Amino acid sequence: LAAGPEPASVLLAPALHLSRVCEGRLDAVALVRRAPDEGAVSAESIWTGTEVLLRAEEFSDALATSERALADPPVGGSVPDAANARYARARALLALGRVEEAIADAETAIGSRERGWGRALPGAYAVLAEALLDSGQADAAAARLEELDTGEWSASPSWEALLGARGALLAELGRTEEALASFLEQGELAGALRTMPAP
């Protein structure tokens, strides 16, 4: 018997690992695009697929994927799954220069914290801060970053993004030494994440 298509999960796990390094991102995107439509949207597949597309700077595709997810009742009706999709969409919108929409989605994702979401909370704060910076609101960006407790969230994988946003803010405020320290810490964390074994 001919083998059927691989399940999405079989393709997306190595795609996520490949996307950690620039050299692997084209192959990672190819794996995402090979993943079959399995009928009901898998929230975990959406999370993994959009992460790969964002790392590969396929922002329009990431935007379309997150919007499809939000339109799907099982995902859109789940607080954590909808927050994941809104966070992904905020990242894509910011990269595409749609700053006000990115702010709105990041705020919505952050608001889901009160209902139990925390998977990428530092990342959502990072998107919000960067979008506020892009719109000339450095003081607002600083105030929002102050809301996140370092001790509680520094072990989150998306803490890397927050360090980058903090560095950009500090640079904007003229605090160059602190900005450099934040960027260096971000680089060290990114290096550690790249060397993590594949799932």
N, C-alpha and C positions, 0 to 999 in steps of 0.2 A: 504494500500500500504506500502511496506517496505521502510523505510527511506534510502535515498542515503547517500553516504559518505559526511562527513562534508566538507565544503569549506576549503581551506588551511588557509584562514584568521581567521576562527573560531578556528583552532588548534594552529596557530602560536602566536597569541596574548598572551594566557595563558602560552605558552611555554617560551616566552621571559621573562615573569614575574617569572616563576619558576626557570629559569636559573640564576637569581640574587643571589641565595643562593646555597651552595654546595649540601645541602640535596635534592634540587629539580631538580638537573641537569639530573639525569637518566630519570626521568619522562618527563622533557623538551625534551630530545633527542627522546624519544619514540613518543611524539606528533609530532615532526618535521618529523619523519620517517613515520608517519601515514598520513601526509598531501598529498593529491592526486596530481598527475600530471594533471594540468588543461589545458594542451595544450600549449598555448602561455605562455612564462615565465613571471611571475609577478615580476617586479623589487622589489616591497616592500616585497614580500614573500621571495625572495632570500636574501634581506638584513636581514630580521628577522631570517630566517633559518640558515644562516651562522653565525650570532651573537650567536645564541644558541649553535651551534656546537663548535665554538671557546671557549665559556665560559666553555663548558663541556670537553674541551681538545680533541675533536674528530677532530684532525687537518687534517687528510687525507680526511675525509668526507667534511670538510669545504673547502679544496683545490679543491676537485672534483666539489662541488657545485658552487664555484666562477668561475671555468673554464668553466662549462656548461653555466653559465650566460654570460660570455664574448663571447662565441661562438654563442649565440642567437642574431640574427640581431636586434630585438627591444631594447635589453639591450646594446649590444656592440656598437650600433649606436647612443646611447644617452650619451652625455657627463657626466651628473650626475650619471646615472645608471652604466656606465662603470667605473667611478671613484670609486663608492661604491664597485663594484666587485673587482677592482684592490686593493683597501685598504684591503678588506677581504682576498684576495689571499696573499697579502704581509704579513699579520699577520700569516696566516697558513704556508707560506714558512719560515718565521723567526723561528716559533716554531719547524719546521721540520729540521732546521739547514741549509737551503738553502739561505744563507745570501746574496749572490750577486743578486740572483733573487728577494729577498725581497727588496733590495735597489732599484732595477730597477722599481718594481711595486709601491713602496712608492713614488719614484720620479715622476712617471707618474701621480699618484693620486694628488700629490701636484701641479703638473703643470696644472691640470684641474681647479685650483683656478682662473686662468686668464679667464676661460670660464664659471665662475659662480658656481663652486662646492665649498661647504664649510661644508657639513654635518658632516664630521668627520675629518676635516683638522688637529686639534691637534693630533688626533690619528695617522694620517699618518706621521706627524712629529715625533711622539713617536716611531713608527716602524722604521723609517729611522734612528733616533738617536741610537736606540738599535742595529740595524744591523751594523751601522758604528762602534759602540763600540765593537761589537763582532768581527769585522774585524781589530781591533787595531787602529781605526781612531778617537780617542777621541777629538782631536782638530776640526776635521771636524764635528763631532756630536755637539759640543758646538756651532760652527758657525751656523749650520742649526737651532738649537733651538732658537738662537737669532733672527731669522727671524720672529718669531710669536709674535704678540703683545698680552701681557697678558690681558690688559683691554678689548680688542675686543673679545677674544676667551675663556676667563675663564668660561663663562656660558655654554659652550658646554659640553654635556655628556662625550665626549671623552677627555676632559681636565684631567680626572683621569689618563688616560694612559700617557699623557704627563708629569704629575707630577712624575709618576713612572720612566719614562725615564730620567727626569731631576735628580731625586734622584740617579739613577744608575750612571749617568755621574759625578755628584758631588762626589760620593763615589770613583769613579775611579780616580778623580783628587785630592783625599785626603782631600776634604772639607767636613769632616764628619758631622759637626754640621748643615751645610746647607742641606746636604743629608738627615739627620734625619728629619729636618723640612719639606722637600718636601715629604718624605714618610708618615709623620704624616698627612699632609694635604691631601695626596692621600687617606689615610685610612678613614679620616673623610668624604670625598666626596663619597667614595665607600659605606660607611654606609648610607649616605643620599639617594643614588641611590637605595640601596636595600629596603629601607622602602617606596619608592614611590608606590602609588596605581597602581594596574594593569589597563591597558587601557580598 
